[in-house]
Amino acid sequence: MSLTNLISIGENVRKHILKEEEFSNIEQHIFEEYPILRRTAIECMCNLIVQKEIIKYFIRENNRIKLLILLCSEDDEL
């Protein structure tokens, strides 16, 4: 959850996270069994979406945006 808070600080932090190629790690956590970890990963993605580099991932020919919308609309299990 602290990564989510760091991402929301500003563009420099988001760019640093992207340089370290953490985007794919965050994306993998979306499929975790544990709801809190899954929710945190989705929140991280939502905070990262303001970066142009991340927007490119979502506008390509893929189902990432559909998956993110479905996961965001999922009922809360907690």
Biotite code that builds the C-alpha atoms (Angstrom):
import biotite.structure as struc

atoms = struc.array([
    struc.Atom([0.000, 0.000, 0.000], chain_id="A", res_id=1, res_name="MET", atom_name="CA", element="C"),
    struc.Atom([2.908, 2.349, 0.563], chain_id="A", res_id=2, res_name="SER", atom_name="CA", element="C"),
    struc.Atom([3.844, 2.042, -3.115], chain_id="A", res_id=3, res_name="LEU", atom_name="CA", element="C"),
    struc.Atom([0.367, 3.311, -3.973], chain_id="A", res_id=4, res_name="THR", atom_name="CA", element="C"),
    struc.Atom([0.940, 6.343, -1.762], chain_id="A", res_id=5, res_name="ASN", atom_name="CA", element="C"),
    struc.Atom([4.375, 6.968, -3.266], chain_id="A", res_id=6, res_name="LEU", atom_name="CA", element="C"),
    struc.Atom([2.985, 6.812, -6.793], chain_id="A", res_id=7, res_name="ILE", atom_name="CA", element="C"),
    struc.Atom([0.491, 9.535, -5.958], chain_id="A", res_id=8, res_name="SER", atom_name="CA", element="C"),
    struc.Atom([3.267, 11.930, -4.824], chain_id="A", res_id=9, res_name="ILE", atom_name="CA", element="C"),
    struc.Atom([4.321, 13.030, -8.263], chain_id="A", res_id=10, res_name="GLY", atom_name="CA", element="C"),
    struc.Atom([5.646, 12.423, -11.716], chain_id="A", res_id=11, res_name="GLU", atom_name="CA", element="C"),
    struc.Atom([9.281, 11.890, -10.676], chain_id="A", res_id=12, res_name="ASN", atom_name="CA", element="C"),
    struc.Atom([8.332, 8.997, -8.411], chain_id="A", res_id=13, res_name="VAL", atom_name="CA", element="C"),
    struc.Atom([6.137, 7.430, -11.104], chain_id="A", res_id=14, res_name="ARG", atom_name="CA", element="C"),
    struc.Atom([8.935, 7.715, -13.670], chain_id="A", res_id=15, res_name="LYS", atom_name="CA", element="C"),
    struc.Atom([11.390, 6.097, -11.261], chain_id="A", res_id=16, res_name="HIS", atom_name="CA", element="C"),
    struc.Atom([9.012, 3.176, -10.738], chain_id="A", res_id=17, res_name="ILE", atom_name="CA", element="C"),
    struc.Atom([8.644, 2.799, -14.499], chain_id="A", res_id=18, res_name="LEU", atom_name="CA", element="C"),
    struc.Atom([12.440, 2.854, -14.942], chain_id="A", res_id=19, res_name="LYS", atom_name="CA", element="C"),
    struc.Atom([12.709, -0.022, -12.512], chain_id="A", res_id=20, res_name="GLU", atom_name="CA", element="C"),
    struc.Atom([10.136, -1.884, -14.631], chain_id="A", res_id=21, res_name="GLU", atom_name="CA", element="C"),
    struc.Atom([7.818, -2.381, -11.687], chain_id="A", res_id=22, res_name="GLU", atom_name="CA", element="C"),
    struc.Atom([4.731, -1.950, -13.863], chain_id="A", res_id=23, res_name="PHE", atom_name="CA", element="C"),
    struc.Atom([4.652, -5.646, -14.781], chain_id="A", res_id=24, res_name="SER", atom_name="CA", element="C"),
    struc.Atom([5.037, -6.630, -11.117], chain_id="A", res_id=25, res_name="ASN", atom_name="CA", element="C"),
    struc.Atom([2.137, -4.399, -10.138], chain_id="A", res_id=26, res_name="ILE", atom_name="CA", element="C"),
    struc.Atom([0.084, -5.796, -12.999], chain_id="A", res_id=27, res_name="GLU", atom_name="CA", element="C"),
    struc.Atom([0.756, -9.374, -11.851], chain_id="A", res_id=28, res_name="GLN", atom_name="CA", element="C"),
    struc.Atom([-0.598, -8.588, -8.388], chain_id="A", res_id=29, res_name="HIS", atom_name="CA", element="C"),
    struc.Atom([-3.985, -7.794, -9.920], chain_id="A", res_id=30, res_name="ILE", atom_name="CA", element="C"),
    struc.Atom([-4.513, -11.543, -10.220], chain_id="A", res_id=31, res_name="PHE", atom_name="CA", element="C"),
    struc.Atom([-3.597, -12.349, -6.625], chain_id="A", res_id=32, res_name="GLU", atom_name="CA", element="C"),
    struc.Atom([-5.846, -14.489, -4.502], chain_id="A", res_id=33, res_name="GLU", atom_name="CA", element="C"),
    struc.Atom([-5.837, -11.996, -1.635], chain_id="A", res_id=34, res_name="TYR", atom_name="CA", element="C"),
    struc.Atom([-8.382, -9.175, -2.062], chain_id="A", res_id=35, res_name="PRO", atom_name="CA", element="C"),
    struc.Atom([-6.325, -6.524, -0.254], chain_id="A", res_id=36, res_name="ILE", atom_name="CA", element="C"),
    struc.Atom([-3.277, -7.133, -2.443], chain_id="A", res_id=37, res_name="LEU", atom_name="CA", element="C"),
    struc.Atom([-5.454, -7.199, -5.558], chain_id="A", res_id=38, res_name="ARG", atom_name="CA", element="C"),
    struc.Atom([-7.164, -3.946, -4.547], chain_id="A", res_id=39, res_name="ARG", atom_name="CA", element="C"),
    struc.Atom([-3.841, -2.257, -3.848], chain_id="A", res_id=40, res_name="THR", atom_name="CA", element="C"),
    struc.Atom([-2.459, -3.305, -7.239], chain_id="A", res_id=41, res_name="ALA", atom_name="CA", element="C"),
    struc.Atom([-5.527, -1.879, -8.975], chain_id="A", res_id=42, res_name="ILE", atom_name="CA", element="C"),
    struc.Atom([-5.148, 1.374, -7.057], chain_id="A", res_id=43, res_name="GLU", atom_name="CA", element="C"),
    struc.Atom([-1.478, 1.531, -8.102], chain_id="A", res_id=44, res_name="CYS", atom_name="CA", element="C"),
    struc.Atom([-2.504, 1.082, -11.724], chain_id="A", res_id=45, res_name="MET", atom_name="CA", element="C"),
    struc.Atom([-5.070, 3.847, -11.409], chain_id="A", res_id=46, res_name="CYS", atom_name="CA", element="C"),
    struc.Atom([-2.420, 6.161, -9.965], chain_id="A", res_id=47, res_name="ASN", atom_name="CA", element="C"),
    struc.Atom([0.061, 5.254, -12.709], chain_id="A", res_id=48, res_name="LEU", atom_name="CA", element="C"),
    struc.Atom([-2.389, 5.770, -15.567], chain_id="A", res_id=49, res_name="ILE", atom_name="CA", element="C"),
    struc.Atom([-1.595, 9.497, -15.702], chain_id="A", res_id=50, res_name="VAL", atom_name="CA", element="C"),
    struc.Atom([1.857, 8.695, -17.138], chain_id="A", res_id=51, res_name="GLN", atom_name="CA", element="C"),
    struc.Atom([2.101, 8.739, -20.933], chain_id="A", res_id=52, res_name="LYS", atom_name="CA", element="C"),
    struc.Atom([4.156, 5.545, -20.877], chain_id="A", res_id=53, res_name="GLU", atom_name="CA", element="C"),
    struc.Atom([1.373, 3.691, -19.076], chain_id="A", res_id=54, res_name="ILE", atom_name="CA", element="C"),
    struc.Atom([-1.342, 5.092, -21.308], chain_id="A", res_id=55, res_name="ILE", atom_name="CA", element="C"),
    struc.Atom([0.509, 3.474, -24.233], chain_id="A", res_id=56, res_name="LYS", atom_name="CA", element="C"),
    struc.Atom([0.040, 0.070, -22.582], chain_id="A", res_id=57, res_name="TYR", atom_name="CA", element="C"),
    struc.Atom([-3.698, 0.611, -22.440], chain_id="A", res_id=58, res_name="PHE", atom_name="CA", element="C"),
    struc.Atom([-4.322, 2.029, -25.912], chain_id="A", res_id=59, res_name="ILE", atom_name="CA", element="C"),
    struc.Atom([-2.635, -0.856, -27.700], chain_id="A", res_id=60, res_name="ARG", atom_name="CA", element="C"),
    struc.Atom([-4.681, -3.682, -29.135], chain_id="A", res_id=61, res_name="GLU", atom_name="CA", element="C"),
    struc.Atom([-5.229, -5.629, -25.919], chain_id="A", res_id=62, res_name="ASN", atom_name="CA", element="C"),
    struc.Atom([-7.754, -6.222, -23.159], chain_id="A", res_id=63, res_name="ASN", atom_name="CA", element="C"),
    struc.Atom([-5.966, -4.394, -20.341], chain_id="A", res_id=64, res_name="ARG", atom_name="CA", element="C"),
    struc.Atom([-8.469, -1.552, -20.101], chain_id="A", res_id=65, res_name="ILE", atom_name="CA", element="C"),
    struc.Atom([-11.433, -3.942, -20.171], chain_id="A", res_id=66, res_name="LYS", atom_name="CA", element="C"),
    struc.Atom([-9.880, -6.020, -17.408], chain_id="A", res_id=67, res_name="LEU", atom_name="CA", element="C"),
    struc.Atom([-9.139, -2.972, -15.275], chain_id="A", res_id=68, res_name="LEU", atom_name="CA", element="C"),
    struc.Atom([-12.710, -1.707, -15.638], chain_id="A", res_id=69, res_name="ILE", atom_name="CA", element="C"),
    struc.Atom([-14.110, -5.112, -14.720], chain_id="A", res_id=70, res_name="LEU", atom_name="CA", element="C"),
    struc.Atom([-11.885, -5.372, -11.670], chain_id="A", res_id=71, res_name="LEU", atom_name="CA", element="C"),
    struc.Atom([-12.761, -1.862, -10.522], chain_id="A", res_id=72, res_name="CYS", atom_name="CA", element="C"),
    struc.Atom([-16.458, -2.665, -10.711], chain_id="A", res_id=73, res_name="SER", atom_name="CA", element="C"),
    struc.Atom([-16.097, -5.935, -8.784], chain_id="A", res_id=74, res_name="GLU", atom_name="CA", element="C"),
    struc.Atom([-17.931, -6.140, -5.453], chain_id="A", res_id=75, res_name="ASP", atom_name="CA", element="C"),
    struc.Atom([-15.799, -5.634, -2.388], chain_id="A", res_id=76, res_name="ASP", atom_name="CA", element="C"),
    struc.Atom([-15.173, -8.912, -0.559], chain_id="A", res_id=77, res_name="GLU", atom_name="CA", element="C"),
    struc.Atom([-13.983, -7.318, 2.672], chain_id="A", res_id=78, res_name="LEU", atom_name="CA", element="C"),
])
